[in-house]
Amino acid sequence: MNKKAVVLLSGGLDSATCLAWARAQGFECATLAIDYGQRHRVELAAAAKVAAALGSTAHREVRVDLRAIGGSALTADIAVPKGRDDAAMASAIPITYVPARNTIFLGIALGFAETLGASDLVAGMNAIDYSGYPDCRPEFVRAFEDLAKLATRAGVEGARYTVHTPLMALGKADIIQLGVSLGVDYAITHSCYDPSQDGRACGACDSCMLRARGFREAGVSDPTVYFQTPEA
């Protein structure tokens, strides 16, 4: 019998690769997308396409409107940083950080997993190309696993939850090469923080620049439709 897993699916490059990885590991995957009031809502449609293309057994979209607390360029009327170099990206936690986002997302995924009888969660956290977000570090993931054992009936009864983060130590080029080897169609994914009204990627936010550079370094053609061509 296939093992069951819940995969957090944003519709972006990383989470699509995670779903393909989980399927390749033999997991029966249910996918979860979170509508948190993000300005780049086009990613939700991308998540549904990725789920269908990569064999999700059940795709859920849950709404938790984080605009109510704000504090991020992705959920409030704050400009998304554009055209930053590597030094600027590494200098501090950026304003695109959404307070407690991964804690909330994993909490919902944990609840979904418990209802399915699944003990495995899969998420696209990355400690290399992660823009300094504190909730993308290995320490956070391990701490959440400990929390899951204490916070659920299944955990109290002996289940051990595992949060798989297969991309944690990979650079963007490595992630893309992995995804290509697993048959991911990156043309249906979306990574931009500030897309144009017609859904084109801006080409200048941190996420666009990391994505474009990843394709260049991987030697893979970038299928992204950009409003502005990212700087090399």
N, C-alpha and C positions, 0 to 999 in steps of 0.2 A: 504494500500500500504506500502511496505517496505521502510524505510528510506535508503538513499544512503550514503555510506561512502567510503573514500579513505584510505586504510591501507598501511602504509609504511612497506614493507616486505623485510628483509635482507636475510631470509633463516635460521636465527638463532632461538634459543629456545624462546627468548622473543617475537620476532615479530610473530612467529607462534602461540604462546599463545594469542597474541593480536587479530589476525585474528579469532581464534576460539571464543574468547570473543565477538567480534563484531557480528559475525554470531549469537551467542546465544542471543544477545540483539535485534535481529530482523533486523539488518542492511543488506542491499544489498551491498556487498563489491566489489569494484574494488581495485586491489592491484598494488603497484608500487615498483619496485626494481631499485636501482641506481647502474650502473656500473661506479664507480668513479676512476678506475685504481687501486683498492685495490689488494694487493698481494694475498689475500685469495679469488680469483675469483670463487672458487668452490661454494661459498655461493650463487652465482647467479643461478646456476643449482638447488640448494636446494630450493631457493625461488620459482622457477617455479613448483617444485614438491609439495611444501606446498600449493601454490595457487590452484593447481588442486585438491589436496586432501581435502581441507577445503572449497571449494565452491566459489572461486572468480569468479565473473561474467566477469571480464576482467583483464588480467594481462599485465602490461606494464613494459618494461625495458628501462630506459633512460640512456644515456651515458653523463656524465659530468666528464672529465678526470682531477681529482685533482692532478695528478702527475705533472701537469704544475706548481703548486705552492709548492708542496712538504711539508716539515716541519713535517712529521709524519712517523713513522716506517711502517705504512700501505700503504704509497704511495711513499716512497723514499727509497734509499739504506741505511737504518738505521736498525740496529739489533732490533728485537722484544725482549723485556725483558722476561726472563724465570726464573722460580723457585722462584718467589718473595713471601714472606710471607705477612700476613695481614698488618703488620706495614709498610712494604715497599710500598704496594699498596696504603695505605692511606696517605703516606708522602708528595706526590706532584702529580700534574697532570702529567700522564705518557706520554712518547713519542709516544704512540699509539693514543693519541688524534689527530684527524684530524681537522685542523683549519676550523671553521665555518661549519662543516659537517651537523649538524642537522638544521642549518639555511637554508642551501642550499636545503637539502632534503625536509624540510617542505615547502619551497618556491615552489618547483616543484610540490609537492603534492597539494598545494593550487591552483596552476594553473590547474592541472588535475581536481580537485574537481569543480572548477568554470565551466569548460567545460561540466561537467556531471550534473550540477545543484545540487551538493551535498554541504552541509554545515558542514559536520562532517569529521574530520580527526582522524585517530587512529595511535598511535606510541608507541613504547616500551621503552620510557625513564624510568629510574629507579633511585631513589635517595638513594638507599641503596647499592646494588651491582653494582655501576656504574663507578668504577675506577677513581673517581674524575673529570669526564668530566663536564665542566661548562654548557654545553648545554643539560644536562640531569636533570636539576633542575626544580622544579615547577615554580620558578620565570621566567625562560626562556619561559616556555610553555605559561604562562599567558601573557607575553609581546608579544609573537608571535600572540596570539589571537587578541590583540589590533591592532597589525600591519595589520593583515588580513582584519580587518574592514576598515582600511584606504587605503589599497593598492589594493583593487579589486573593479571592477564595482559593483559586487553583494553586497559587503559590503557598498559601498556608497548608494546603492539603498535600504538598510535596512536589508540585510542578516546578521546573526550573526554566525560567524564560531566558532566551538568548537573543540579543540584538546583534544581528549580523551587519557589519559595515565593510563590505568587500572592497570598497574604494578608499578606505581610510589612508593608506600609505601610497596611493598612486597619484602621479601627476596627471594633468588633463589629457596629454597626449597618450599616456598609458591607458587611461580610461576609454578613450575613443578607440584605440587599437583593440582593447578587450571587447568592446561593444560590437565592433565590426566583425570580429571573429565569431561572435554569438548571433550575428544576423540582425542587429539593431538598425532600423531605418531612421537615421538622425534627422531626416527631412521632416518628420512628423513631430519632432520635439521642439520645445520653446524654452529659451533660457533668459531672455532679455528682461531687465527690471522696468524698463520704461518704453514699451513699444509704441509705435505710431498708431493712429486710429484705425488704420487698415491692417494692423497686426504685424507689420514689419519690425524686425529687431532694430534698435536704435544704432547699434554699432559702436557706441562710445561708453556705455556703463561698464562697471567692473566685470559683470557677468558676460557681456558680449565680448569684451576684450580677452578674457581668459578662454572663452570658448573658441574664438577665432584663432588665437595663438595655439591652442591645443590641436586644432585641425592642421595648421601649418606644420607643427613639430611632428605630428603623427604621419605626415605625408598622405593625408586623406583629404579628398575634395570636400570643401565645406558647403553643405546644401542650404545653409541659412540664407534667407532673403533679408538683407540689411537695408535700412533707410539710408545709412551712411556707412561706407566701407571702413571697417576698423583699421586703425593704424598698425603697421607691422611692428 
